[in-house]
């Protein structure tokens, strides 16, 4: 893999960019404090704006690392305000794999934003970073997350029973992935 760090990615409707501390209030208001948005996540809901600032401080400190990927999802129609985030939750350089995760404020659900962001991230990782495998998982009580993965060409690989912990407690973990050889735009 050729790690490039969190580079700005632009699509027709979105900008995926690095977070700044100025994003704290929008992040808190748009998704991080929302029970409905965070219930299937493995990270806790933010109880205060200070929780959000603490998380952002950590994220911002890691942007110097070219192997760190954490994007603010900006819907151009709303200016520069982040409406969600996209992250590489973990990676394995040995097998050239990244495990991605995403979150979007409910005001922007069912608009194709997450699918557009995931497709852009898949393209970035295959074409520029040269990964071999992109994977993601979701709580099966949140089937819309799996629909996003399917729309972007990822394939179902299995369900690990009671293998994860979301904010709702113990949960199954549904795994999806796509390989470079299955992605038509990946370089050889």
N, C-alpha and C positions, 0 to 999 in steps of 0.2 A: 504494500500500500504506500501511497505517496501522500502523507497527511498534509493538509493545507489549512487546517483550522476553520473557524467559523467565518466563511466568506459570505458576502452578500449575494443572495440569489434572487433574481427578479423573474416573475411570470407575468402573464397578462393582467391579473388582478392583484397580485401579491408582491410584497417585498419581505424576504426572510433576511433578517439582519441581526447583528449583535444587540444585546440588551444594553441599556444605560441606566444609571440610577434614576434618571428622570422618568423611567417607565414604571416605577414602583406603584404609583396610585392606580394607573390603568390596569396593571397586572392584578393588583389586589381587587379592584372593582369588577373587572371583566371575567375573571375565572378563579383566581387563587383562593378567594374567600367564599365561593359559592358551593354549598352542600351538594347540589345536584350535579355540578360539573366535576367535583372532586371525589364523588363517592366510589368510583371504580379505580381510582388512582392508588398507587402504593406509597405516595407521599401525603402527609396530612394536610388538611385544609388550613389555610392561614387564619388565625384568630384575630390578628391585628396587622396594621400596615407595617409595624416593626418586624413581624415575621417575614413579610415580603422583602423588606430592606435587607434583612439578614441573609436571605436566600440570594438576592441579587448581588450582595457584597461577595459571597462565595463564587457565584458564576463569573462575575467581572474579573475576579482575581485569577481565573483559570484561562482567560482568553489569550494569554501569552503562549500557551501550550498549543502547538500545531495539531495535536491529537485530540483537542477538545472541541466539541460541536454542540452549541446551544443557541438556537435562533428564536428571536421574537417574530411571530407571524403578524405582519402588518397588512391589513386589507386597504388597498390604496383609496378606496371610496371614502374611508374614514380618516384620511390624512396619515400621520405617522404614529398613530396610537396602536400599540400591540393588542391583538384580540385573542392571542394564544401563544403557545410555545412548541418548539420541536427540539428534540434532544437525542444525542447518542447516549443511551443509558449505560452501555458498556460496549467494549470492543475487544477483539482478539486478533492481534496483528499476525500471529502465527498462521491462522487460517484465513486471514483477510476478511474478517467479518465485523459488521457493526449491527448493534441492536438498537433500533430507534423507538422513540415514544413521542406522543403528541397530546396536546390538550387545547381545547378551543372553547371560548366563552359561549354560553348557550344562546345568546342573542344572534350568533352567527352560524348556528347549526343548520343543517339541511340547505346549505348554499353552495356546496361543492368546494369549500375553502380547504378543508383538511385533505381531500383527495388531490387538489391542485398542489398543495404544499408537499404532500408525500411524493407525488410524481416528480416534482422538482428536486427533492432530496435524493430520490432513487437515481435520477439522471446524474446529479452531481457526484454521488458516490461511485457509480459505475464508470462514468466517463472521465472524471478528473482525479478522484482519489484512488481509483482502480481496485475497489474491493471485489471480492468474489461472491460474498453472501451478505444480504441485508435481511434481517429478521425483525419481527415484532410480535408481541403477545397482547392478549386482552382478556378481561374477565368476561365469560360467556353471558353474563347478565347484561352486557353492553354490546349487543350484536352489531350495532351500527359501526363500531370500530372495525369489526371484521369485514363489513361491506366496503369500507374505505380501502382496506388492504387488498381485497379481491379486485376492486375497480382499478387498482394500480398494478395488477399483474402478479401479486403475491399469491402463493399457493398454501392451502391448509396442510399442515404437517402433523397435527395431532393435538390432543388435549391431555394435559397433565392434571390428574385429579388431585384436588386440594393441595396444589403445589405453590400457591402464592397467597399473599395477604394484601387485600385492598382495604380501603377505609370502611368497608362493610364487614370486614373480618376475613376468615379463611375462605379461599376461592379456588376454583379451577383456573387453569391457565391455558388458553388456546394459542397455539403457535402458528404463525404464517411466515413464509420466507420467499425470496426470489434470488436466483443465482445469476451471475454475469452471463453465463452461456444461454440463459433463457430471456435475456434482455436484448432486443434487437439493436439498440443504439450503443451497446457496450463495445469498446475497442477490443480487438483480439489480443 
